[in-house]
Amino acid sequence: MNRKKENFFLLLQLFVSFIALFLFIGLNLKKFSNYFKPLGYSYEDAWLVKLDFQSLPEEKKLEYSRVIKEKLQSIKEIEEISATQVVPFMDWGREEKITYNKQVSTALAFEVDGHYQEVLNIKLLDGRWFSGKDYALNSIPIVITKDLAERDFKNEDPIGKTIMIAGKPAIIIGISETLRENTSANPSPGFFMPLKSTANTYLLKSKSTDNLLLLEDKIRKAITSVNASEIQIKQNISLTLIKKFAHKMDYIQLCIALLVFGFLIVNVFLGISGVFSYKLSKRKAEVGLRVIMGASPFDILKQLLGESMVLTTLGILPGVLIAVQLLIMQYLDPFMNGYYGILSIVLSALFLYLLMLSCAFYPSLKAARLSPAEALHEE
């Protein structure tokens, strides 16, 4: 307390460092844990074909889309074709408001056709997938994901229930496994609904996706055989390669975060070491007096390291209170929940305690070995 003005800069450094560490660890810890969770589908045997119909009228688009699908089905290596607007690792669903029992919430709408589940091997937990006969119903047939069922229906059975989607009734006919857009993404509560627009994106199921040149060439020839110069192939690639590109973007973001983190740690380490060395150089007389009174070098070392731990506690305590408040108010959801938030608080505090010990150990050891004659002579 007597040195509170001298310690203010050090406490401020510790406070800012704790907040930065808390955010860095918390926001990346959950993302890292997602890599070990299932995606809810299989992408290894899936191939993406994305077309550009340019300025073709709608009726022409519909006709060409049907013809192209027939051409693709004629390729022997292709087992199944799905027209969709939802592509893992690239184009995910759109957010829609849904209403059930007068409770309004949001969920992702996945517009796909009746073959999407077969192409990506999406597991159905209950009910069935929609088919051609369901399109004639007054209500929109939908398949909801498991996490949406748990969130909005709790212990109720959702099958057969009607919800409102953008003012239109939709009947739930099935429940699928929880899905994620990519390996680093959080689960996405949502629902599958029949594709309404003209298809220009197709997902193909094939065991030959590892033979890139063969499949790419056959698909390109099948599409160009339609003899429509307005149709351009924007993408003709396997989902495995798209996943690798998505991972590269994650790695770039992680590298940038690690560089910032490393810069922060180096600056904090140098700053704390410098401050601590300077403070101890001003206390040589105090150290010499304690040695004369019978204190051993270990007692001196223990006192100085103990002071560093007290200072660390005082510095990070306001940061802990702010971090807990952020978690209680759920300001960081969905990027950081309670579990990962508490874990990041513990890891950030532990890291700073170890960092403070490493910064203080050498100056403290040097002070503990100081002879009383030298200390008093300099004073």
Secondary structure, DSSP 8 states (H G I E B T S, - for coil): -TTHHHHHHHHHHHHHHHHHHHHHHHHHHHHHHHTTS--SS--TTEEEEEEE-TT--HHHHHHHHHHHHHHHHT-TTEEEEEEBS-BTTTB--EEEEEEETTEEEEEEEEEE-TTHHHHHT--EEEE----GGGGGSSSEEEEEEHHHHHHHHTTS--TT-EEEETTEEEEEEEEE---BSSTTS-B--EEEEE--S---EEEEEETTTT-HHHHHHHHHHHHHTT--TT-EEEEEEEHHHHHHHHHHHHHHHHHHHHHHHHHHHHHHHHHHHHHHHHHHHTTHHHHHHHHHTT--HHHHHHHHHHHHHHHHHHHHHHHHHHHHHHHHTTTTTTTS-HHHHHHHHHHHHHHHHHHHHHHHHHHHHHHHT--HHHHHHH-
